[in-house]
Amino acid sequence: ENVYAFFHEALSFLARESYSVDELLAMALKVGEMNLKVMELLDRANTSAYGHPVPTSVRITPRQGKAILVSGHDLRDLEQLLQQTEGRGINVYTHGEMLPAHGYPGLKRYPHLAGNYGGAWQDQRKEFEKFPGSILMTTNCLQQPRETYIRRIFTTGLVAWPGVKHLDDKDFS
């Protein structure tokens, strides 16, 4: 509730006609404080669900077989995908900001969390084009998909794109 209340406060502040340098500085500092609180909440949510992450070697070369690439930030979506693909012979790879998922014990227990493919989110158009399987975008950072892979990219949660199939129900079958 405090986070949402701050969003309202900050948006109200930004809607004002004018502000002094001191007021802008004060709000910038408040934004920084709220950022730390939100990161604490996110860390607590992730570690309570998946354990405390540990340094982990991550495979960056592909395995043979069917594959799904997951990009974004939503560890819960990744876990649901891993649960739904367990025992089906499908390798799941992370991309971009999803790389740290490999360090969480609760996610490492899935042997088909096969590795990481590609690098930073800004390279996705080139990398997604070369990826041989389906691609799931769980949060922001989606760039306009190319025609070469638009039929194999899917979105869930708050991210969407015209012409890309959106999965509202978290059914990744």
URFEN-V319811 format. One line per field, one symbol per residue. psi: psi as a letter, one per 30 degrees, with the letter a starting at -180 (. if undefined). A space follows every 10 residues. Layout:
psi: ???
This chain:
psi: eeeeeeeeee eeefflelll eeeeeeeeee eeeeeeeeee eeeeeeefeg lkklkkkkkg kllkalkkkk lbfjeeeeee eeeffkgggk kkklkbffef fffkeffffj fgifakkabl efgeeeeeef kgalkkjfaa gkljklffgf fgklllbfkl kkfkkkjegg jg.
